[in-house]
Structures are given as structure tokens and as C-alpha cells.
Amino acid sequence: MRMNARSLPLSLCGLALSASLAQAEALPMPEGPVVLTISGAISETNVEETAQFDIAMLKELEARDVETKTIWTEGSHVFTGISLSTLLEHVGAEEGTIRATAINDYTVEIPTSDGIEDGPIVAYEMDGNAMSRREKGPLWVLYPYDANAEYRTEVIYSRSIWQLDRMEIVEE
């Protein structure tokens, strides 16, 4: 394609718009303490080859409430967090396995197929309050146990990792 003097400004304008849109879609940099780092088979990153999130960044994503009882807490509670499916989509993770790791290096494997609508959330609040480490925070992979009997199994309970701080997406 040949450019002339009239098409050059339009081409430059289009290039600038494309660059601007790409930059707007990129993950922002965390401004506060990083509470979650996602690595592995992801397409959206912000720090080297990882997607790092502070709590404010997670709260900017669409939140979901899950009211449920757990085997680790007394009574029913309302947990607020980001849907696992939304989080995976946000970082461009597709099929595979999530190696979820807690602050104490405890690791579990969660299939990305668990990330479905009305499935688990990465909770950051319980009853409207941030969760301390003592309360299994700051992040807890939590399934809606009361909503579906299939979520009340040893396998699912084993995937319900608290004090989560790292996820690695591994392609199969």
C-alpha cells in the first residue's frame, strides 16, 4: 500500500489509537502490597511474566457474594470476592490446572474447569470485613458449599485453600 501526504496523518492517528487501546487493556501496576501473584500460562501480565494484584485491583473487578456455611467456620457467613472464572479470564488463562499456593507454601491443584458461573470465588471479605491471616485471609478460594451438594466433598474441601498468595496456571 502506498501512502500519500493525506493518508499519513490518518495512519498515525490509527496507530496512536491502537497503542492507546492496547495500553488501556493492559493490567495496571499494583500500588499497594501485592496479595496475589499469578504466573504460568497467562496472556495478561504487569510485572515481568506475572500478573500481580494488590487488594484494590481485585476489588476493582466484578465482585460476587457467596452466603454459605463452611466446615472451618461457625454458622453461615457472606463471603465477597472475585469469581474464579472472572479472575482466570482477566489474566488470559485457559485450560489447565491451577497450582494454588498459600503463604506457608501449602499447595493444592484446582482444575481451571472449576472456574464456572456460580462456582468458587477468591474471597477477600467475610461479612463485609477484610480477612486477616488468622481468619484465613487475606484471600481464600471458597466454593458455594450450601448451593450445591457436589461442593460438599473431600476433593472440593481440599481445593478450598486459604491464605492464598500465588497461582501458577499449568497447561496440560
HELIX and SHEET records of a PDB file:
HELIX    1   1 SER A    7  GLU A   25  1                                  19    
HELIX    2   2 ILE A   55  GLU A   60  1                                   6    
HELIX    3   3 LEU A   84  HIS A   90  1                                   7    
HELIX    4   4 THR A  112  ASP A  114  5                                   3    
HELIX    5   5 ARG A  133  GLU A  135  5                                   3    
HELIX    6   6 TYR A  145  ALA A  147  5                                   3    
HELIX    7   7 ALA A  149  TYR A  151  5                                   3    
HELIX    8   8 GLU A  154  ARG A  159  1                                   6    
SHEET    1   A 5 ALA A  51  ASP A  54  0                                        
SHEET    2   A 5 VAL A  34  GLY A  40 -1                                        
SHEET    3   A 5 LEU A 164  VAL A 170  1                                        
SHEET    4   A 5 THR A  97  ALA A 102 -1                                        
SHEET    5   A 5 THR A 107  PRO A 111 -1                                        
SHEET    1   B 4 ALA A  63  LYS A  69  0                                        
SHEET    2   B 4 SER A  76  SER A  83 -1                                        
SHEET    3   B 4 ILE A 121  MET A 126 -1                                        
SHEET    4   B 4 ASN A 129  ALA A 130 -1                                        
SHEET    1   C 4 ALA A  63  LYS A  69  0                                        
SHEET    2   C 4 SER A  76  SER A  83 -1                                        
SHEET    3   C 4 ILE A 121  MET A 126 -1                                        
SHEET    4   C 4 TRP A 140  LEU A 142 -1                                        
END                                                                             
